[in-house]
Amino acid sequence: MNDKPKTVSLYQFFERFPNEEAARQYFERNRWNGEVSCPHCGSLSVASVKSMKPMPYRCRDCRQHFSVRTGTVLAESRLPLQKWLMAIYMMTTARKGIPSTQMARELGITQKSA
């Protein structure tokens, strides 16, 4: 049996994550597996508030607004989730790592962000 992880091509990556919405859905699926829970109190009583765009969920118990980024390393980042996924892809597919200068150039971000 081959336990080697499957590598996707750059074309397949962009086919799978063509926009920010697809990236957000991917992060939500991996974080909550279909059942959104409040990162503040752990409650499953959550309302979807589509009009509240960076924080599209609201806990009915503690009344806090949150998103898939809340409580993660992505929380304070202003980079789009699609760029985060692209950075993860670049780091995991580069054989010897990737310099921050190259990552910044390819993602169109500052070297400090990379």
C-alpha positions as CSV (number, residue, x, y, z in Angstrom):
1,M,0.0,0.0,0.0
2,N,1.3,3.4,-0.9
3,D,1.0,5.9,2.0
4,K,2.8,8.7,0.1
5,P,0.8,11.9,0.2
6,K,-0.7,13.0,-3.1
7,T,0.7,16.2,-4.6
8,V,-1.6,18.4,-6.6
9,S,-0.3,20.4,-9.5
10,L,-0.5,24.2,-9.6
11,Y,-3.3,23.9,-12.1
12,Q,-5.3,21.5,-9.8
13,F,-4.7,23.9,-6.9
14,F,-6.3,26.9,-8.8
15,E,-9.0,24.7,-10.1
16,R,-9.9,23.7,-6.5
17,F,-9.5,27.2,-5.0
18,P,-10.5,29.6,-7.8
19,N,-11.6,32.3,-5.4
20,E,-11.8,33.5,-1.8
21,E,-15.1,31.8,-1.2
22,A,-13.7,28.4,-2.1
23,A,-10.7,28.9,0.2
24,R,-13.1,30.0,3.1
25,Q,-15.2,26.9,2.6
26,Y,-12.1,24.7,2.7
27,F,-10.9,26.2,6.0
28,E,-14.4,25.9,7.5
29,R,-14.8,22.3,6.4
30,N,-11.4,21.4,7.9
31,R,-12.0,23.4,11.1
32,W,-15.6,22.5,11.9
33,N,-16.4,19.5,9.7
34,G,-19.9,20.9,8.9
35,E,-20.8,21.8,12.5
36,V,-19.8,25.4,13.3
37,S,-18.9,25.9,17.0
38,C,-18.1,29.1,18.8
39,P,-14.3,29.5,19.4
40,H,-15.1,31.7,22.5
41,C,-17.3,29.4,24.5
42,G,-17.6,26.2,22.5
43,S,-21.3,26.4,21.9
44,L,-22.9,24.8,18.9
45,S,-25.8,27.3,19.0
46,V,-24.5,29.6,16.2
47,A,-26.3,31.9,13.8
48,S,-25.0,32.7,10.4
49,V,-25.0,36.5,9.8
50,K,-24.1,36.9,6.1
51,S,-24.2,40.7,6.3
52,M,-21.4,40.8,8.9
53,K,-18.5,40.2,6.5
54,P,-15.4,39.7,8.2
55,M,-17.3,37.9,11.1
56,P,-20.1,36.0,9.5
57,Y,-21.1,33.9,12.6
58,R,-22.6,34.9,15.9
59,C,-22.9,32.7,19.0
60,R,-26.4,32.7,20.5
61,D,-25.0,31.9,23.9
62,C,-22.1,34.4,24.4
63,R,-23.2,36.7,21.6
64,Q,-19.7,37.0,20.2
65,H,-19.1,37.4,16.5
66,F,-16.5,35.2,14.9
67,S,-15.1,33.7,11.6
68,V,-13.1,30.7,10.6
69,R,-10.0,32.8,11.4
70,T,-10.9,33.5,15.0
71,G,-8.5,31.8,17.5
72,T,-6.0,30.8,14.9
73,V,-2.7,32.1,13.5
74,L,-4.8,33.7,10.7
75,A,-6.8,35.8,13.1
76,E,-4.8,39.0,12.9
77,S,-3.8,38.6,9.2
78,R,-5.4,40.7,6.5
79,L,-4.2,38.4,3.8
80,P,-6.9,36.6,1.9
81,L,-7.4,33.0,2.8
82,Q,-6.7,32.0,-0.8
83,K,-3.2,33.6,-0.5
84,W,-2.7,31.7,2.8
85,L,-3.5,28.4,1.0
86,M,-1.2,29.3,-1.8
87,A,1.6,30.0,0.7
88,I,1.0,26.6,2.4
89,Y,1.0,25.0,-1.1
90,M,4.3,26.6,-2.0
91,M,6.0,25.6,1.3
92,T,4.8,22.0,1.2
93,T,5.7,21.4,-2.5
94,A,9.1,23.1,-2.5
95,R,11.8,20.4,-2.1
96,K,14.3,22.6,-0.2
97,G,12.0,25.2,1.2
98,I,11.2,28.6,-0.4
99,P,12.9,31.9,0.4
100,S,10.6,34.6,1.7
101,T,11.6,36.9,-1.1
102,Q,10.4,34.5,-3.7
103,M,7.2,33.8,-1.8
104,A,6.5,37.5,-1.5
105,R,7.1,38.1,-5.2
106,E,4.9,35.2,-6.3
107,L,2.1,36.0,-3.9
108,G,2.2,39.8,-4.5
109,I,2.8,40.5,-0.8
110,T,5.5,42.2,1.2
111,Q,8.5,40.2,2.3
112,K,7.5,41.0,5.9
113,S,4.2,39.3,5.4
114,A,5.9,36.3,3.7
